[in-house]
């Protein structure tokens, strides 16, 4: 899934300079999007005319490299970006004025620890090699799985490989286990070489994929953001009601066939209005604020952030409340003819 990044002092200094410059407001909000199912779904909103329906002046900007989109938001080149909560906690720890305004989805099976037939329990995993993309969400999945089953990172040997290379190494027998995301999970399972010992289904709320905005952009484009959130709820309803049409739209964006792309939907829990209300309710154990300490512990243990982020300062529920007060989301929004 999405790589967790350590930001340099130069990047943050650039942002502060951009903010201090008092750049003029743009007529549209620029939103970064990269290749994750919950974010590619914004193109469904665009295709079906939901932005236009609610009057959201939005320009989606595609980033082939996810890390570039994070840098673009942090340096003020974007008004908002699609990024993970874990990739947002680092900038928040540095004091950047970013706000999570929407949860698009949670990984619900699209990230998994795959093991060979000789490993049936976590006790069997001890002293084995695990291929994964170091410091990515895959690393966080392993960290969580080990901690919940009485093991630590010292009990396994991590081999740092990209997700595709990790899957290939596992299928060829060069490593004993791998943590990857779809479509590699599906490829490994179809090969008959591995099964899932632990998946993101078992860590609800810990892998949220978000829309994160600059605080100053929220102030200057508040109505556009509220309208964008309303468009999202129509989008979620459309995906739920017409998954085949949604897959056809999303697969085209990433140059895959609908058949290839369909594997992503079961492992993605798209968030509707009710799920977002829970995510922004600090009293809920699955809220962004509540899960932040677990994510921050992983980041701190790997020296990916320098201090404890104040998660509560990094969420803004007011846009969600305004979107719902403005009529909410139709249960099944009509699709474009």
C-alpha positions in Angstrom: 0.0 0.0 0.0 1.1 3.6 0.6 4.8 4.3 1.8 5.3 6.0 5.1 7.7 8.9 4.6 10.1 10.9 6.7 10.1 14.5 5.8 13.2 16.8 5.7 13.5 20.1 7.4 13.8 21.7 3.9 10.4 20.5 2.9 8.8 22.0 5.9 10.7 25.2 5.6 9.4 25.5 2.0 5.8 25.1 3.2 6.3 27.9 5.8 7.7 30.2 3.1 4.7 29.4 0.8 2.3 30.2 3.6 4.1 33.4 4.5 4.0 34.5 0.9 0.2 34.8 1.1 -0.4 33.3 -2.3 -3.6 34.4 -3.9 -6.6 32.1 -3.7 -7.2 29.9 -6.7 -10.6 29.5 -8.4 -10.5 25.7 -8.0 -9.2 23.4 -5.3 -6.4 21.2 -6.5 -6.6 17.7 -5.1 -3.8 15.1 -5.5 -4.8 11.5 -6.3 -2.7 8.4 -6.6 -3.2 4.7 -7.2 -5.3 3.4 -4.3 -8.9 2.2 -4.8 -10.4 4.5 -2.3 -8.8 7.5 -4.0 -9.2 6.4 -7.6 -12.9 6.4 -6.7 -12.8 10.2 -7.0 -12.8 9.7 -10.7 -16.2 8.0 -10.4 -17.4 11.3 -8.8 -16.0 13.2 -11.7 -17.3 10.8 -14.3 -20.8 10.8 -12.9 -21.0 14.6 -12.5 -21.3 14.6 -8.7 -18.8 17.5 -8.4 -20.9 19.5 -10.8 -24.1 18.4 -9.0 -23.1 20.0 -5.7 -21.1 22.9 -7.1 -17.6 21.6 -6.1 -14.9 23.3 -8.2 -12.4 20.5 -8.1 -9.3 19.7 -10.2 -8.0 16.2 -9.6 -4.3 15.9 -10.2 -2.9 12.4 -10.8 0.4 11.5 -9.2 2.1 8.3 -10.5 4.4 8.5 -7.5 2.5 8.7 -4.2 5.3 10.2 -2.3 5.4 13.2 -4.7 1.7 13.9 -3.8 2.6 14.1 -0.1 5.4 16.5 -0.8 3.2 18.6 -3.0 0.6 19.0 -0.2 3.2 19.6 2.5 4.9 22.4 0.4 1.6 24.1 -0.4 1.4 23.1 -4.1 -2.0 21.3 -3.5 -5.0 22.4 -1.6 -5.7 18.8 -0.5 -4.3 15.3 -1.1 -5.4 11.7 -0.8 -3.0 10.1 1.7 -2.9 7.8 4.7 -3.3 8.8 8.3 0.2 7.4 9.0 1.6 9.7 6.3 -0.2 12.6 7.9 1.0 12.1 11.4 4.6 12.9 10.5 3.8 16.4 9.2 1.5 17.0 12.1 4.3 16.1 14.5 6.3 19.0 12.8 3.4 21.4 13.3 2.2 21.6 9.7 -1.4 23.0 9.4 -3.0 20.0 7.8 -6.5 18.7 8.5 -8.1 15.3 7.7 -11.5 16.1 6.5 -12.8 12.8 5.1 -12.1 9.1 5.4 -12.5 7.5 2.0 -11.9 3.9 3.1 -10.2 1.4 5.3 -8.2 -1.4 4.1 -10.3 -4.5 4.9 -8.3 -7.3 3.5 -6.3 -5.6 0.8 -3.1 -5.9 3.0 -2.0 -9.3 4.3 0.8 -11.4 5.7 1.1 -14.5 3.4 2.9 -17.6 4.6 3.8 -20.9 3.1 2.3 -24.3 4.1 5.1 -24.9 6.7 3.9 -21.9 8.8 0.5 -22.4 10.4 0.8 -20.2 13.5 2.7 -17.2 14.6 4.9 -19.4 16.7 5.9 -21.1 13.5 6.8 -17.7 12.0 9.6 -17.2 14.5 13.1 -17.1 12.9 11.7 -17.0 9.4 12.3 -14.3 6.7 9.5 -11.9 5.7 9.7 -9.9 2.6 8.0 -6.5 2.6 8.4 -2.9 1.6 10.3 -1.4 4.6 8.5 1.4 6.5 5.4 1.0 4.3 1.9 0.0 5.5 3.0 -3.6 4.9 5.7 -3.0 7.6 3.0 -1.6 9.9 0.8 -4.7 9.3 3.7 -7.0 10.3 4.4 -4.8 13.3 0.8 -5.0 14.4 0.5 -8.8 13.7 3.6 -9.7 15.7 2.7 -7.5 18.7 -0.8 -9.0 18.9 0.6 -12.6 18.8 3.4 -12.3 21.4 6.3 -11.6 19.0 8.5 -8.7 18.2 10.5 -7.5 15.1 13.5 -9.3 16.5 11.7 -12.7 16.1 11.8 -12.5 12.3 14.2 -11.3 9.6 12.8 -8.6 7.4 13.9 -8.5 3.7 13.3 -5.1 2.2 11.6 -5.5 -1.3 9.0 -3.6 -3.2 5.5 -5.3 -3.0 5.8 -6.9 -6.5 9.3 -8.2 -5.8 8.3 -9.4 -2.4 5.4 -11.4 -4.0 7.8 -12.8 -6.6 10.4 -13.8 -3.9 7.7 -15.6 -1.9 6.2 -17.5 -4.9 9.7 -18.6 -5.9 10.5 -19.8 -2.4 13.3 -17.4 -1.7 11.5 -16.1 1.4 9.2 -17.8 3.9 6.6 -15.1 4.1 5.6 -11.8 2.6 3.4 -8.8 3.5 1.9 -7.3 0.4 -1.3 -5.7 -0.9 -3.6 -6.5 -3.8 -3.3 -7.5 -6.6 -0.3 -9.5 -5.2 -2.3 -11.1 -2.5 -4.7 -12.5 -5.1 -1.7 -13.6 -7.3 -0.1 -15.5 -4.4 -3.3 -17.2 -3.4 -4.1 -18.2 -7.0 -0.6 -19.7 -7.3 -1.3 -22.0 -4.4 1.9 -21.1 -2.7 0.6 -19.2 0.3 -2.3 -18.4 2.5 -3.0 -15.4 4.7 -2.0 -15.7 8.3 -3.1 -12.1 9.1 -4.9 -9.4 7.1 -6.1 -5.9 7.6 -9.5 -7.2 8.4 -8.0 -7.9 11.8 -6.9 -4.3 12.4 -10.1 -2.2 11.8 -9.5 1.5 11.8 -5.7 1.3 11.7 -5.3 1.7 7.9 -7.5 4.7 7.1 -7.2 6.4 3.7 -8.1 10.1 3.8 -8.7 13.4 2.1 -6.2 15.8 3.9 -6.4 19.5 3.3 -4.3 22.6 4.0 -6.0 24.6 6.8 -5.7 27.8 4.7 -7.4 26.1 1.8 -10.3 25.1 4.0 -10.7 28.7 5.0 -10.6 30.0 1.4 -12.5 27.2 -0.3 -14.8 25.9 2.4 -17.9 25.6 0.2 -16.0 23.6 -2.4 -14.8 21.2 0.2 -18.2 20.7 1.7 -19.6 20.1 -1.8 -16.8 17.7 -2.5 -17.7 15.7 0.6 -21.3 15.5 -0.5 -20.1 14.3 -3.9 -18.2 11.5 -2.1 -21.3 10.1 -0.4 -23.0 9.9 -3.8 -19.9 8.2 -5.1 -19.9 5.6 -2.3 -23.6 4.9 -2.9 -22.9 4.5 -6.6 -20.0 2.0 -6.0 -22.2 0.0 -3.7 -25.2 -0.1 -6.0 -23.3 -0.5 -9.3 -19.9 -2.0 -8.7 -19.4 -3.2 -12.2 -19.9 0.3 -13.7 -17.6 1.7 -10.9 -14.9 -0.8 -11.7 -15.1 0.0 -15.4 -14.4 3.7 -14.6 -11.7 3.1 -12.0 -9.8 0.4 -14.0 -9.5 2.8 -17.0 -7.8 5.4 -14.8 -5.0 3.0 -13.9 -4.8 1.2 -17.3 -6.1 -2.1 -16.0 -8.9 -4.3 -17.3 -12.1 -4.4 -15.2 -11.4 -8.1 -14.5 -8.0 -7.3 -13.1 -9.3 -4.3 -11.1 -12.3 -6.1 -9.6 -10.0 -7.9 -7.0 -9.6 -4.6 -5.1 -13.2 -4.0 -4.2 -13.8 -6.8 -1.6 -10.8 -5.7 0.4 -11.8 -2.0 0.4 -14.3 -0.7 2.9 -15.6 2.5 1.4 -16.8 4.9 4.1 -20.3 6.3 3.9 -21.6 9.1 6.1 -22.2 7.0 9.1 -18.7 5.5 9.0 -17.2 8.9 8.7 -19.2 10.2 11.7 -17.7 7.4 13.7 -14.2 8.1 12.4 -14.4 11.7 13.4 -15.9 11.0 16.8 -13.0 11.0 19.2 -14.8 8.9 21.7 -15.0 6.0 19.3 -12.2 3.4 19.7 -11.9 3.3 15.9 -11.8 7.1 15.4 -8.8 8.8 13.8 -7.8 10.3 17.1 -8.1 7.0 19.0 -6.0 4.9 16.5 -3.3 7.6 16.2 -1.2 6.4 19.2 -0.9 2.9 17.8 0.3 4.2 14.4 2.6 6.8 16.1 4.2 4.0 18.2 5.3 2.3 15.0 6.5 5.5 13.4 8.5 6.4 16.6 9.9 2.9 17.0 11.4 3.2 13.5 12.5 6.8 13.9 10.1 8.0 11.2 8.9 10.9 13.2 10.7 12.9 15.9 7.8 13.4 18.3 4.3 12.5 19.3 1.8 14.2 17.0 -1.3 15.9 18.4 -3.8 14.0 16.3 -6.8 16.0 17.5 -5.3 19.1 15.9 -5.1 17.2 12.6 -8.8 16.5 12.1 -11.6 18.9 11.1 -15.1 17.5 11.5 -16.8 20.8 10.7 -16.8 20.1 6.9 -18.4 16.7 7.4 -21.1 18.2 9.7 -21.8 20.9 7.1 -22.0 18.4 4.3 -24.5 16.3 6.2 -26.5 19.3 7.4 -26.8 20.4 3.7 -29.0 17.5 2.8 -26.7 14.6 3.4 -26.1 11.8 1.0 -28.9 10.2 -1.1 -29.2 6.5 -0.3 -28.7 5.7 -4.0 -27.7 8.7 -6.0 -28.9 8.6 -9.6 -26.0 7.8 -12.0 -25.2 9.7 -15.1 -27.3 8.3 -18.1 
